[in-house]
């Protein structure tokens, strides 16, 4: 149980383009989910917390207009990196926090490379 | 605010040797504590968690961790390392009832044949 998928698993795009990453919970529903970013050889950094039907709460230093989060259902959330630049290249990981669960369930991650 | 410190960014052990990965937390209230493992280009997999029940927690793949309030520690151990244990390990903490996790910087475990 508690399976989370992300699509795509990797993507390469040109600078200035936008990229959408999907995160789905496959066998459970949850109101709250999270988006993280992980640079090489570093830890996960929380980007935003999202509750279904509400605007996401972004961490300090994360541009909400650049990283658009759409959390339209209890099983699907998307992160769109708008006007991507090489410095946005990173590993993006989502997680869900089901009700009455005391942990988060993580997706396999999406490797974004911006040329 | 909580913080999580992992001592040693890289640990090497011989196959069959004891694995010890250190984690200390900083919190006025004992938090929930977690160990996750990450294999290359993959997401995080939960190894074990402490949520104020038994202080010695057993997880998957033969790992266990002991919560020591007096030392504010939650070190991860495994009696005998296997080659497949080579990965990045993250210690994390959250407040009781809070969904948000604070991660340590991670420790890369290498297993030498």
Backbone of each chain as ProteinMPNN parsed JSONL, in Angstrom:
{"seq_chain_A": "XXXXXXXXXXXXXXXXXXXXXXXXXXXXXXXXXXXXXXXXXXXXXXXXXXXXXXXXXXXXXXXXXXXXXXXXXXXXXXXXXXXXXXXXXXXXXXXXXXXXXXXXXXXXXXXXXXX", "coords_chain_A": {"N_chain_A": [[0.817, -1.204, 0.0], [0.171, 2.421, -0.022], [1.279, 3.707, -2.336], [2.987, 5.909, -4.43], [3.111, 7.73, -7.406], [5.097, 9.364, -9.911], [5.238, 11.464, -12.724], [6.778, 12.957, -15.503], [9.514, 10.562, -15.116], [11.942, 11.518, -15.725], [13.057, 14.503, -17.338], [14.085, 16.572, -19.975], [14.574, 19.849, -20.916], [14.393, 22.91, -22.833], [15.813, 26.066, -22.0], [13.601, 28.49, -20.744], [11.245, 27.284, -21.384], [8.254, 25.598, -20.18], [7.572, 23.139, -17.72], [5.653, 20.384, -16.711], [4.995, 18.451, -13.884], [3.619, 15.491, -12.703], [2.019, 14.136, -9.829], [0.824, 11.373, -8.247], [-1.274, 9.694, -5.913], [-1.73, 6.341, -5.561], [-3.155, 4.358, -4.223], [-4.485, 5.402, -2.093], [-6.168, 8.142, -0.503], [-5.558, 11.581, 0.113], [-5.535, 14.688, 1.795], [-3.453, 16.435, 2.155], [-0.365, 17.283, 0.703], [3.085, 17.365, -0.37], [5.727, 19.194, -1.964], [9.056, 18.704, -2.836], [12.478, 19.68, -3.352], [15.558, 18.532, -4.512], [18.888, 19.037, -4.631], [21.959, 17.965, -6.207], [23.683, 15.681, -4.177], [22.662, 16.719, -1.855], [20.282, 17.408, 0.791], [16.693, 16.897, 1.038], [14.713, 19.659, 0.249], [12.002, 21.382, 1.42], [9.568, 22.672, -0.687], [6.897, 23.477, -0.92], [3.722, 23.244, 0.721], [0.716, 21.631, 0.162], [-2.775, 21.719, 0.213], [-5.664, 20.034, -0.713], [-7.829, 21.752, -2.813], [-7.166, 24.211, -1.828], [-4.996, 27.117, -1.836], [-1.524, 26.641, -2.324], [0.993, 26.589, 0.223], [3.931, 28.242, 0.246], [7.409, 27.757, 0.866], [9.836, 29.921, 2.344], [11.629, 31.84, 0.033], [10.958, 30.375, -2.177], [9.587, 30.807, -5.28], [6.313, 31.472, -5.907], [5.071, 32.095, -8.277], [6.638, 30.995, -10.117], [6.841, 28.318, -9.624], [4.254, 26.573, -10.052], [1.555, 25.168, -8.416], [-0.933, 22.804, -8.695], [-3.554, 21.403, -7.137], [-5.86, 19.485, -7.499], [-7.38, 17.321, -6.738], [-7.902, 14.587, -4.401], [-6.001, 12.775, -5.015], [-4.271, 13.631, -6.95], [-1.743, 15.848, -7.873], [-0.091, 18.588, -9.378], [3.011, 20.001, -10.394], [4.2, 22.782, -11.908], [6.918, 23.98, -13.532], [7.66, 27.046, -14.482], [8.911, 28.9, -17.257], [11.552, 27.758, -17.289], [14.918, 27.616, -16.096], [18.473, 26.928, -16.292], [19.362, 26.78, -13.611], [17.206, 25.719, -12.346], [17.365, 23.095, -12.664], [17.095, 20.004, -11.183], [16.203, 17.485, -8.744], [12.982, 16.603, -8.332], [10.686, 15.877, -5.876], [7.693, 14.445, -4.73], [5.342, 14.123, -2.035], [2.846, 12.48, -0.049], [0.546, 12.868, 2.634], [-1.346, 10.85, 4.228], [-4.529, 10.849, 5.944], [-4.53, 10.212, 9.427], [-2.143, 8.987, 9.248], [1.224, 8.81, 10.292], [3.348, 9.642, 8.904], [5.005, 10.52, 5.832], [4.434, 9.612, 2.426], [6.482, 8.967, -0.221], [7.024, 9.951, -3.617], [8.73, 8.592, -6.538], [10.318, 10.517, -7.624], [11.335, 13.13, -9.942], [13.593, 13.834, -12.392], [14.776, 16.807, -13.459], [16.254, 18.448, -16.102], [17.506, 21.358, -17.327], [18.387, 22.853, -20.251]], "CA_chain_A": [[0.0, 0.0, 0.0], [0.81, 3.72, 0.025], [2.114, 3.878, -3.526], [2.94, 7.235, -5.047], [3.805, 7.757, -8.69], [5.418, 10.664, -10.497], [5.458, 11.401, -14.164], [7.694, 11.914, -15.965], [10.592, 10.252, -14.187], [12.997, 12.473, -16.067], [12.697, 15.382, -18.448], [15.076, 17.547, -20.422], [13.872, 20.893, -21.656], [15.185, 24.09, -23.174], [15.619, 27.217, -21.13], [12.465, 29.327, -21.117], [10.027, 26.485, -21.534], [7.604, 25.175, -18.931], [7.518, 21.686, -17.528], [4.67, 19.97, -15.72], [5.277, 17.174, -13.221], [2.428, 14.954, -12.037], [2.219, 13.295, -8.665], [-0.436, 10.691, -7.94], [-1.34, 8.634, -4.911], [-2.404, 5.294, -6.32], [-4.015, 3.454, -3.454], [-5.047, 6.07, -0.931], [-6.502, 9.544, -0.724], [-5.013, 12.459, 1.139], [-5.774, 16.109, 1.577], [-2.208, 17.192, 2.229], [0.798, 16.741, 0.032], [4.254, 18.242, -0.314], [6.701, 19.158, -3.043], [10.427, 18.919, -2.392], [13.517, 19.779, -4.374], [16.809, 17.976, -4.009], [20.045, 19.28, -5.483], [22.909, 16.849, -6.095], [24.403, 15.439, -2.932], [22.086, 17.508, -0.777], [19.059, 16.859, 1.364], [15.446, 17.402, 0.476], [14.279, 20.958, 0.735], [10.572, 21.554, 1.201], [9.212, 23.827, -1.506], [5.543, 23.944, -0.639], [2.717, 22.336, 1.286], [-0.515, 21.849, -0.581], [-3.997, 21.063, 0.654], [-6.62, 19.944, -1.812], [-8.832, 22.801, -2.866], [-6.642, 25.473, -1.298], [-3.726, 27.565, -2.407], [-0.361, 26.051, -1.671], [1.829, 27.428, 1.078], [5.305, 28.108, -0.227], [8.478, 28.054, 1.809], [10.555, 31.17, 2.076], [12.605, 31.747, -1.037], [10.404, 29.642, -3.317], [8.708, 31.715, -6.016], [5.04, 30.827, -6.206], [4.696, 32.323, -9.676], [7.517, 30.178, -10.962], [6.514, 26.918, -9.331], [2.803, 26.563, -9.919], [1.031, 23.908, -7.894], [-2.362, 22.571, -8.855], [-3.919, 20.242, -6.325], [-7.274, 19.486, -7.835], [-8.113, 16.189, -6.177], [-7.248, 13.919, -3.271], [-5.017, 11.81, -5.509], [-3.453, 14.183, -8.027], [-1.206, 17.195, -7.767], [0.911, 18.874, -10.406], [3.952, 21.1, -10.203], [4.651, 23.309, -13.191], [8.062, 24.885, -13.478], [7.446, 27.964, -15.599], [10.1, 29.586, -17.765], [12.64, 27.068, -16.603], [16.304, 28.018, -16.355], [19.392, 25.862, -15.864], [19.447, 26.664, -12.148], [16.054, 24.953, -11.869], [17.678, 21.667, -12.806], [17.084, 19.409, -9.849], [15.373, 16.299, -8.564], [11.771, 17.057, -7.666], [10.032, 14.746, -5.22], [6.441, 14.769, -4.054], [4.926, 13.176, -1.003], [1.482, 12.631, 0.449], [0.389, 12.562, 4.044], [-2.732, 10.395, 4.404], [-5.081, 11.079, 7.272], [-4.221, 9.227, 10.459], [-0.8, 8.441, 9.044], [2.191, 9.64, 11.002], [4.517, 9.842, 8.069], [4.701, 10.874, 4.456], [4.778, 8.608, 1.429], [7.181, 9.716, -1.248], [7.099, 9.506, -4.99], [10.068, 8.189, -6.967], [11.094, 11.673, -8.057], [11.456, 13.532, -11.343], [14.859, 14.524, -12.665], [14.62, 17.874, -14.453], [17.47, 19.062, -16.616], [17.192, 22.488, -18.198], [19.579, 23.154, -21.051]], "C_chain_A": [[0.85, 1.254, 0.0], [1.793, 3.922, -1.13], [1.884, 5.256, -4.128], [3.706, 7.185, -6.364], [4.086, 9.196, -9.109], [5.667, 10.46, -11.981], [5.764, 12.794, -14.694], [8.751, 11.609, -14.908], [11.817, 11.107, -14.495], [12.546, 13.298, -17.268], [13.843, 16.346, -18.705], [14.348, 18.598, -21.234], [14.821, 22.056, -21.936], [14.861, 25.213, -22.204], [14.464, 28.073, -21.64], [11.161, 28.577, -21.297], [9.469, 26.117, -20.166], [7.486, 23.66, -18.89], [6.514, 21.356, -16.442], [5.012, 18.583, -15.201], [4.018, 16.741, -12.486], [2.818, 14.071, -10.863], [0.869, 12.693, -8.286], [-0.268, 9.724, -6.77], [-2.225, 7.552, -5.508], [-3.383, 4.461, -5.504], [-4.513, 4.076, -2.157], [-5.382, 7.499, -1.329], [-5.943, 10.381, 0.413], [-5.285, 13.908, 0.778], [-4.469, 16.871, 1.4], [-1.092, 16.489, 1.474], [1.903, 17.798, -0.012], [5.073, 18.104, -1.593], [8.068, 19.531, -2.484], [11.342, 19.073, -3.611], [14.809, 19.274, -3.747], [17.907, 18.227, -5.019], [21.06, 18.166, -5.243], [23.65, 16.834, -4.769], [23.908, 16.316, -1.782], [20.801, 16.863, -0.281], [17.83, 17.409, 0.652], [15.111, 18.745, 1.1], [12.798, 21.123, 0.397], [10.326, 22.82, 0.386], [7.861, 24.385, -1.082], [4.716, 22.823, -0.036], [1.39, 22.653, 0.611], [-1.662, 21.05, 0.017], [-5.024, 21.133, -0.464], [-7.667, 21.03, -1.713], [-8.382, 24.137, -2.322], [-5.376, 25.866, -2.023], [-2.578, 26.952, -1.619], [0.354, 27.078, -0.809], [3.274, 27.182, 0.711], [6.295, 28.451, 0.879], [9.189, 29.336, 1.382], [11.601, 30.94, 0.995], [12.128, 30.977, -2.252], [9.374, 30.534, -4.004], [7.416, 31.015, -6.428], [4.603, 31.01, -7.653], [5.55, 31.494, -10.628], [7.183, 28.689, -10.804], [5.018, 26.84, -9.012], [2.327, 25.181, -9.471], [-0.474, 23.881, -8.084], [-2.711, 21.283, -8.126], [-5.43, 20.091, -6.41], [-8.067, 18.34, -7.216], [-7.315, 15.568, -5.04], [-6.188, 12.916, -3.712], [-4.084, 12.372, -6.568], [-3.027, 15.607, -7.703], [-0.181, 17.379, -8.869], [1.756, 20.061, -9.993], [4.415, 21.53, -11.583], [5.789, 24.289, -12.949], [7.959, 25.789, -14.698], [8.749, 28.676, -15.966], [11.359, 29.025, -17.092], [14.011, 27.588, -17.038], [17.242, 26.927, -15.84], [19.489, 25.692, -14.35], [18.255, 25.95, -11.532], [16.281, 23.456, -12.011], [17.84, 21.052, -11.425], [16.268, 18.125, -9.882], [14.166, 16.743, -7.749], [11.015, 15.841, -7.147], [8.747, 15.221, -4.55], [6.181, 13.749, -2.947], [3.503, 13.491, -0.567], [1.445, 12.235, 1.913], [-1.058, 12.166, 4.292], [-3.243, 10.698, 5.804], [-4.774, 9.912, 8.195], [-2.903, 8.497, 10.192], [0.186, 9.374, 9.724], [3.47, 9.807, 10.206], [4.05, 10.283, 6.675], [5.129, 9.726, 3.543], [5.289, 9.329, 0.189], [7.054, 9.083, -2.628], [8.528, 9.178, -5.362], [10.92, 9.345, -7.472], [11.096, 11.895, -9.557], [12.748, 14.313, -11.504], [14.633, 15.541, -13.772], [15.985, 18.442, -14.819], [17.077, 20.147, -17.602], [18.47, 22.896, -18.926], [19.703, 24.647, -21.335]], "O_chain_A": [[2.079, 1.187, 0.019], [2.961, 4.257, -0.931], [0.75, 5.701, -4.307], [4.817, 6.659, -6.425], [3.386, 10.123, -8.701], [6.216, 9.451, -12.423], [5.051, 13.738, -14.352], [8.863, 12.328, -13.915], [12.629, 11.379, -13.611], [11.759, 12.842, -18.098], [14.476, 16.859, -17.782], [13.587, 18.268, -22.144], [15.899, 22.161, -21.351], [13.759, 25.285, -21.659], [14.368, 28.345, -22.837], [10.091, 29.183, -21.354], [10.122, 26.297, -19.138], [7.32, 23.002, -19.917], [6.518, 21.971, -15.375], [5.282, 17.662, -15.972], [3.423, 17.519, -11.74], [3.818, 13.355, -10.906], [-0.1, 13.411, -8.039], [0.743, 9.03, -6.655], [-3.354, 7.826, -5.915], [-4.341, 3.918, -6.053], [-4.913, 3.368, -1.233], [-4.933, 7.995, -2.362], [-5.87, 9.921, 1.552], [-5.265, 14.293, -0.391], [-4.38, 17.815, 0.615], [-0.9, 15.278, 1.587], [1.671, 18.972, 0.276], [5.107, 17.044, -2.219], [8.224, 20.52, -1.767], [11.018, 18.659, -4.724], [15.105, 19.563, -2.587], [17.872, 17.7, -6.13], [21.029, 17.503, -4.207], [24.17, 17.853, -4.313], [24.656, 16.614, -0.851], [20.303, 15.9, -0.863], [17.928, 18.273, -0.22], [15.214, 18.936, 2.311], [12.396, 21.016, -0.761], [10.812, 23.898, 0.727], [7.694, 25.592, -0.909], [4.971, 21.638, -0.249], [0.997, 23.815, 0.509], [-1.531, 19.856, 0.291], [-5.218, 22.181, -1.08], [-8.308, 21.211, -0.678], [-9.142, 25.105, -2.353], [-4.763, 25.063, -2.726], [-2.661, 26.773, -0.404], [0.319, 28.278, -1.082], [3.784, 26.069, 0.841], [6.044, 29.321, 1.713], [9.139, 29.756, 0.226], [12.359, 29.971, 1.039], [12.829, 30.931, -3.264], [8.403, 30.964, -3.38], [7.442, 30.069, -7.214], [3.861, 30.191, -8.195], [5.211, 31.321, -11.799], [7.246, 27.919, -11.762], [4.59, 27.015, -7.871], [2.663, 24.164, -10.078], [-1.189, 24.802, -7.691], [-2.216, 20.209, -8.466], [-6.171, 20.509, -5.521], [-9.296, 18.388, -7.177], [-6.19, 15.98, -4.757], [-5.548, 12.279, -2.875], [-3.193, 11.666, -7.04], [-3.837, 16.449, -7.314], [0.514, 16.436, -9.248], [1.287, 20.992, -9.338], [4.961, 20.727, -12.339], [5.633, 25.292, -12.252], [8.153, 25.336, -15.826], [9.566, 29.004, -15.107], [12.108, 29.738, -16.424], [14.221, 27.947, -18.197], [16.834, 26.091, -15.034], [19.679, 24.578, -13.863], [18.271, 25.611, -10.349], [15.483, 22.649, -11.535], [18.626, 21.527, -10.606], [15.719, 17.739, -10.914], [14.307, 17.203, -6.616], [10.741, 14.899, -7.891], [8.719, 16.26, -3.892], [6.742, 12.654, -2.944], [3.027, 14.618, -0.7], [2.209, 11.382, 2.367], [-1.907, 13.023, 4.537], [-2.456, 10.792, 6.746], [-4.763, 8.757, 7.768], [-2.596, 7.5, 10.846], [-0.002, 10.591, 9.728], [4.536, 10.077, 10.76], [2.854, 10.395, 6.403], [6.057, 8.976, 3.848], [4.611, 10.19, -0.372], [6.987, 7.864, -2.78], [9.448, 9.453, -4.591], [12.113, 9.174, -7.722], [10.886, 10.968, -10.339], [12.968, 15.324, -10.836], [14.33, 15.168, -14.905], [16.759, 18.859, -13.957], [16.396, 19.883, -18.593], [19.482, 23.234, -18.312], [20.649, 25.074, -21.996]]}, "seq_chain_B": "XXXXXXXXXXXXXXXXXXXXXXXXXXXXXXXXXXXXXXXXXXXXXXXXXXXXXXXXXXXXXXXXXXXXXXXXXXXXXXXXXXXXXXXXXXXXXXXXXXXXXXXXXXXXXXXXX", "coords_chain_B": {"N_chain_B": [[12.091, 26.026, 16.501], [12.673, 22.996, 14.779], [15.645, 21.023, 14.334], [17.721, 18.793, 12.552], [20.496, 16.789, 12.812], [22.901, 15.04, 11.092], [25.64, 13.149, 11.684], [28.52, 12.906, 9.901], [28.874, 12.79, 6.581], [29.493, 10.812, 4.893], [29.822, 7.398, 5.193], [31.739, 4.502, 5.426], [31.706, 1.0, 5.376], [32.739, -2.37, 5.885], [31.546, -5.251, 4.168], [29.336, -7.177, 6.061], [30.068, -6.025, 8.43], [29.267, -3.949, 11.315], [26.752, -1.49, 10.971], [26.474, 1.905, 11.646], [24.748, 4.765, 11.795], [24.553, 8.105, 12.525], [22.285, 10.28, 14.217], [21.06, 13.269, 15.451], [18.663, 15.246, 17.128], [17.12, 18.414, 17.538], [15.004, 19.698, 19.666], [12.475, 21.017, 21.717], [10.407, 19.525, 22.534], [9.973, 16.077, 22.456], [10.13, 14.819, 19.273], [8.422, 13.205, 16.49], [10.297, 10.731, 14.88], [12.223, 9.71, 12.064], [13.731, 7.403, 9.785], [14.866, 7.383, 6.512], [15.604, 5.783, 3.409], [17.403, 6.298, 0.418], [17.82, 5.28, -2.795], [19.933, 5.587, -5.701], [18.67, 8.04, -7.901], [16.041, 7.651, -7.131], [13.002, 7.912, -5.165], [12.272, 8.486, -1.659], [12.345, 5.902, 0.749], [10.648, 4.655, 3.505], [12.337, 3.541, 6.312], [12.106, 3.129, 9.09], [10.268, 4.267, 12.002], [9.827, 6.41, 14.815], [7.384, 7.017, 17.14], [6.752, 7.836, 19.734], [6.22, 5.512, 21.088], [7.553, 2.41, 21.734], [10.992, 2.685, 22.557], [13.04, 1.453, 21.214], [13.191, 0.803, 17.953], [12.271, -1.279, 15.348], [12.978, -1.791, 11.938], [12.64, -2.131, 8.367], [14.57, -4.441, 6.349], [16.407, -5.294, 8.272], [17.301, -3.177, 9.798], [17.498, -1.084, 12.711], [16.633, 1.353, 15.221], [17.344, 3.419, 18.008], [15.65, 5.455, 20.225], [16.87, 7.966, 22.194], [16.205, 9.979, 24.651], [17.675, 11.447, 26.526], [20.028, 11.887, 25.245], [19.217, 13.122, 23.015], [19.084, 11.667, 20.612], [18.887, 9.484, 17.751], [19.987, 7.084, 16.547], [20.827, 5.01, 13.777], [21.109, 1.551, 13.222], [22.589, -1.513, 12.042], [23.286, -4.879, 12.321], [24.895, -6.343, 10.512], [26.333, -5.442, 7.601], [25.162, -5.328, 4.243], [25.824, -5.606, 0.76], [23.749, -4.507, -0.689], [22.846, -2.524, 0.95], [24.062, -0.184, 0.435], [23.565, 3.147, -0.036], [21.85, 6.329, 0.209], [21.097, 7.762, 3.305], [18.585, 9.245, 5.205], [17.776, 11.082, 8.057], [14.903, 12.208, 9.738], [12.59, 14.536, 11.216], [9.498, 15.282, 12.821], [6.976, 17.343, 14.294], [4.757, 16.193, 16.846], [1.699, 15.295, 15.538], [2.077, 16.955, 13.438], [2.42, 17.37, 9.938], [4.68, 18.12, 8.596], [8.045, 17.534, 7.677], [11.365, 17.724, 8.856], [14.46, 17.445, 7.48], [17.616, 15.784, 7.898], [20.964, 16.281, 6.586], [21.728, 14.048, 5.306], [23.377, 10.861, 4.955], [25.748, 9.165, 3.202], [26.055, 5.824, 2.641], [28.533, 3.527, 2.091], [29.384, 0.259, 1.116], [31.888, -1.967, 1.478], [33.227, -4.608, -0.346]], "CA_chain_B": [[12.185, 25.266, 15.261], [13.441, 21.773, 14.891], [16.753, 20.779, 13.428], [18.192, 17.412, 12.556], [21.917, 16.744, 12.456], [23.475, 13.728, 10.829], [27.088, 13.222, 11.798], [29.163, 12.108, 8.866], [28.175, 12.806, 5.303], [29.838, 9.578, 4.191], [30.279, 6.314, 6.053], [32.111, 3.282, 4.712], [31.849, -0.179, 6.219], [32.972, -3.609, 5.152], [30.408, -6.159, 4.138], [29.288, -7.993, 7.265], [30.374, -5.217, 9.61], [28.184, -3.173, 11.914], [26.429, -0.182, 10.41], [26.004, 2.886, 12.621], [24.541, 6.089, 11.221], [24.179, 8.923, 13.675], [21.297, 11.346, 14.03], [20.651, 13.998, 16.644], [17.612, 16.22, 16.854], [17.042, 19.551, 18.442], [13.603, 20.038, 19.843], [12.104, 21.11, 23.121], [9.44, 18.447, 22.732], [10.39, 14.931, 21.631], [9.368, 14.757, 18.028], [8.411, 11.931, 15.796], [11.578, 10.604, 14.186], [12.15, 8.774, 10.944], [14.87, 7.15, 8.911], [14.507, 7.039, 5.147], [16.709, 5.39, 2.537], [17.219, 6.716, -0.97], [18.727, 4.7, -3.776], [20.178, 6.567, -6.77], [17.58, 8.44, -8.798], [14.755, 7.169, -6.63], [12.45, 8.65, -4.04], [12.631, 8.023, -0.327], [11.614, 4.765, 1.291], [10.679, 4.664, 4.954], [12.975, 2.403, 6.97], [11.484, 2.95, 10.391], [9.809, 5.512, 12.599], [9.558, 6.472, 16.245], [6.251, 7.913, 17.375], [6.546, 7.888, 21.188], [5.907, 4.205, 21.667], [8.793, 1.765, 22.155], [12.165, 3.483, 22.203], [13.818, 0.688, 20.237], [12.299, 0.608, 16.819], [12.789, -2.171, 14.298], [12.465, -1.439, 10.639], [12.817, -3.101, 7.302], [15.933, -4.785, 5.929], [17.286, -5.563, 9.4], [17.712, -1.953, 10.488], [16.781, -0.644, 13.889], [17.095, 2.618, 15.774], [16.943, 3.612, 19.399], [15.404, 6.831, 20.637], [17.429, 8.271, 23.506], [15.821, 11.35, 24.949], [18.746, 12.114, 27.274], [21.076, 12.244, 24.288], [18.507, 13.658, 21.823], [19.629, 10.929, 19.477], [18.077, 8.446, 17.106], [20.973, 6.475, 15.655], [20.38, 3.853, 12.986], [22.092, 0.482, 13.243], [22.324, -2.813, 11.434], [24.403, -5.692, 12.799], [25.771, -6.865, 9.465], [26.063, -4.719, 6.358], [25.072, -6.067, 2.981], [26.131, -4.733, -0.385], [22.527, -3.816, -1.112], [22.554, -1.419, 1.863], [24.723, 1.024, -0.057], [22.534, 4.113, -0.419], [21.844, 7.558, 1.017], [20.152, 7.617, 4.41], [18.158, 10.525, 5.757], [17.04, 11.151, 9.305], [13.937, 13.307, 9.664], [11.784, 14.737, 12.415], [8.299, 16.107, 12.717], [6.295, 17.523, 15.567], [3.606, 15.31, 17.017], [0.514, 15.863, 14.92], [2.43, 17.802, 12.298], [2.778, 16.621, 8.758], [5.921, 18.581, 7.98], [9.282, 16.861, 8.049], [12.653, 18.403, 8.767], [15.434, 16.418, 7.122], [19.044, 15.977, 8.03], [21.625, 16.456, 5.3], [21.926, 12.747, 4.684], [24.647, 10.148, 5.081], [25.926, 8.168, 2.161], [26.66, 4.596, 3.14], [29.216, 2.664, 1.129], [29.695, -1.053, 1.665], [33.079, -2.478, 0.795], [33.183, -6.077, -0.368]], "C_chain_B": [[13.064, 24.037, 15.477], [14.647, 21.807, 13.969], [17.189, 19.332, 13.613], [19.625, 17.406, 12.05], [22.354, 15.306, 12.248], [24.994, 13.881, 10.816], [27.716, 12.312, 10.755], [28.364, 12.119, 7.589], [28.42, 11.516, 4.529], [30.403, 8.577, 5.19], [30.581, 5.093, 5.192], [32.27, 2.145, 5.705], [32.14, -1.375, 5.32], [31.714, -4.46, 5.19], [30.458, -7.067, 5.357], [29.569, -7.23, 8.54], [29.151, -4.472, 10.101], [28.0, -1.847, 11.181], [25.909, 0.704, 11.524], [25.936, 4.236, 11.943], [23.927, 6.961, 12.308], [23.207, 10.043, 13.301], [20.977, 11.958, 15.385], [19.599, 15.031, 16.256], [17.671, 17.32, 17.9], [15.591, 19.972, 18.538], [13.285, 20.077, 21.329], [11.111, 20.01, 23.505], [9.87, 17.274, 21.872], [9.503, 14.807, 20.406], [9.114, 13.326, 17.593], [9.699, 11.882, 14.964], [11.517, 9.494, 13.152], [13.539, 8.567, 10.342], [14.327, 6.713, 7.55], [15.769, 6.622, 4.409], [16.376, 5.824, 1.113], [18.274, 6.053, -1.828], [18.864, 5.677, -4.932], [18.975, 6.773, -7.677], [16.221, 7.875, -8.403], [14.266, 8.056, -5.493], [12.869, 8.034, -2.727], [11.731, 6.866, 0.114], [11.762, 4.775, 2.808], [11.311, 3.385, 5.482], [12.299, 2.087, 8.291], [11.074, 4.308, 10.944], [9.604, 5.34, 14.097], [8.441, 7.48, 16.465], [5.807, 7.832, 18.821], [6.061, 6.583, 21.787], [7.224, 3.594, 22.161], [9.997, 2.579, 21.69], [13.091, 2.762, 21.238], [12.874, 0.299, 19.105], [12.962, -0.287, 15.784], [12.139, -1.816, 12.977], [12.692, -2.535, 9.621], [14.3, -3.36, 7.041], [16.906, -4.952, 7.089], [17.781, -4.343, 10.154], [16.889, -1.734, 11.756], [17.375, 0.657, 14.392], [16.562, 2.751, 17.184], [16.798, 5.086, 19.711], [15.952, 7.008, 22.053], [17.176, 9.735, 23.793], [16.96, 12.106, 25.629], [19.867, 12.579, 26.348], [20.504, 12.926, 23.05], [19.03, 12.99, 20.558], [18.67, 9.875, 18.978], [18.965, 7.773, 16.066], [20.431, 5.205, 15.002], [21.476, 2.792, 12.98], [21.602, -0.737, 12.469], [23.518, -3.693, 11.782], [25.402, -6.09, 11.708], [25.407, -6.22, 8.124], [26.047, -5.661, 5.159], [25.327, -5.087, 1.852], [24.917, -3.917, -0.806], [22.14, -2.669, -0.177], [23.197, -0.114, 1.412], [23.684, 1.982, -0.63], [22.739, 5.378, 0.408], [20.766, 7.393, 2.079], [19.863, 8.992, 5.008], [17.403, 10.313, 7.065], [16.102, 12.355, 9.214], [13.129, 13.368, 10.949], [10.545, 15.541, 12.083], [7.718, 16.263, 14.114], [5.113, 16.581, 15.655], [2.376, 15.991, 16.43], [0.798, 16.765, 13.747], [2.812, 16.937, 11.117], [4.176, 16.957, 8.258], [7.137, 17.883, 8.559], [10.451, 17.814, 7.912], [13.707, 17.324, 8.554], [16.83, 16.806, 7.562], [19.659, 16.034, 6.644], [21.933, 15.138, 4.604], [23.309, 12.183, 4.937], [24.709, 9.091, 3.992], [26.667, 6.978, 2.742], [27.263, 3.817, 1.982], [29.558, 1.357, 1.816], [30.81, -1.663, 0.823], [33.071, -4.002, 0.814], [34.38, -6.698, 0.361]], "O_chain_B": [[14.036, 24.046, 16.232], [14.669, 22.519, 12.965], [17.04, 18.744, 14.684], [19.923, 17.952, 10.987], [22.192, 14.462, 13.13], [25.549, 14.65, 10.031], [27.473, 11.106, 10.733], [27.291, 11.522, 7.518], [27.658, 11.166, 3.627], [31.339, 8.875, 5.932], [29.782, 4.704, 4.34], [32.896, 2.309, 6.752], [31.814, -1.368, 4.133], [30.925, -4.39, 6.131], [31.495, -7.659, 5.655], [29.33, -7.747, 9.632], [28.138, -4.372, 9.408], [28.969, -1.177, 10.822], [25.009, 0.311, 12.266], [26.964, 4.791, 11.555], [22.922, 6.606, 12.924], [23.297, 10.654, 12.236], [20.663, 11.25, 16.342], [19.656, 15.614, 15.173], [18.21, 17.147, 18.993], [15.028, 20.533, 17.599], [13.778, 19.254, 22.1], [11.008, 19.628, 24.671], [10.111, 17.445, 20.677], [8.28, 14.702, 20.508], [9.536, 12.371, 18.245], [10.125, 12.897, 14.413], [10.85, 8.477, 13.342], [14.396, 9.449, 10.392], [13.478, 5.829, 7.439], [16.869, 7.057, 4.747], [15.233, 5.732, 0.665], [19.472, 6.24, -1.617], [17.988, 6.521, -5.125], [18.353, 5.823, -8.151], [15.36, 7.653, -9.253], [15.024, 8.849, -4.935], [13.731, 7.155, -2.692], [10.523, 6.866, -0.124], [12.871, 4.891, 3.33], [10.879, 2.282, 5.146], [11.965, 0.938, 8.579], [11.474, 5.354, 10.433], [9.254, 4.261, 14.575], [8.528, 8.632, 16.042], [4.611, 7.768, 19.102], [5.538, 6.573, 22.901], [7.934, 4.228, 22.942], [10.019, 3.095, 20.573], [13.852, 3.406, 20.515], [11.902, -0.432, 19.293], [14.106, -0.05, 15.397], [10.935, -1.575, 12.893], [12.904, -3.699, 9.96], [15.163, -2.591, 7.463], [18.11, -4.77, 6.911], [18.602, -4.47, 11.062], [15.734, -2.151, 11.846], [18.494, 1.019, 14.027], [15.48, 2.263, 17.512], [17.718, 5.872, 19.486], [15.558, 6.302, 22.982], [17.842, 10.616, 23.251], [17.184, 13.281, 25.337], [20.566, 13.548, 26.642], [21.251, 13.268, 22.133], [19.37, 13.65, 19.576], [17.765, 9.437, 19.689], [18.725, 7.879, 14.863], [19.678, 4.441, 15.607], [22.644, 3.107, 12.755], [20.406, -0.957, 12.274], [24.659, -3.29, 11.557], [26.606, -6.163, 11.955], [24.318, -6.43, 7.591], [26.8, -6.632, 5.078], [25.076, -3.888, 1.979], [25.049, -2.769, -1.229], [21.209, -1.92, -0.472], [22.898, 0.947, 1.96], [23.002, 1.655, -1.602], [23.677, 5.478, 1.199], [19.659, 6.94, 1.789], [20.767, 9.783, 5.276], [16.51, 9.471, 7.157], [16.472, 13.397, 8.673], [13.002, 12.38, 11.671], [10.549, 16.375, 11.178], [7.937, 15.432, 14.995], [4.532, 16.215, 14.634], [2.054, 17.125, 16.784], [-0.125, 17.288, 13.123], [3.451, 15.897, 11.275], [4.791, 16.149, 7.562], [7.241, 17.672, 9.767], [10.52, 18.608, 6.973], [13.828, 16.399, 9.357], [17.188, 17.983, 7.598], [18.965, 15.858, 5.643], [22.35, 15.121, 3.446], [24.28, 12.92, 5.111], [23.83, 8.237, 3.881], [27.771, 7.114, 3.268], [26.577, 3.492, 1.013], [29.975, 1.351, 2.974], [30.674, -1.843, -0.387], [32.926, -4.614, 1.873], [34.492, -7.922, 0.432]]}, "name": "protein", "num_of_chains": 2, "seq": "XXXXXXXXXXXXXXXXXXXXXXXXXXXXXXXXXXXXXXXXXXXXXXXXXXXXXXXXXXXXXXXXXXXXXXXXXXXXXXXXXXXXXXXXXXXXXXXXXXXXXXXXXXXXXXXXXXXXXXXXXXXXXXXXXXXXXXXXXXXXXXXXXXXXXXXXXXXXXXXXXXXXXXXXXXXXXXXXXXXXXXXXXXXXXXXXXXXXXXXXXXXXXXXXXXXXXXXXXXXXXXXXXXXX"}
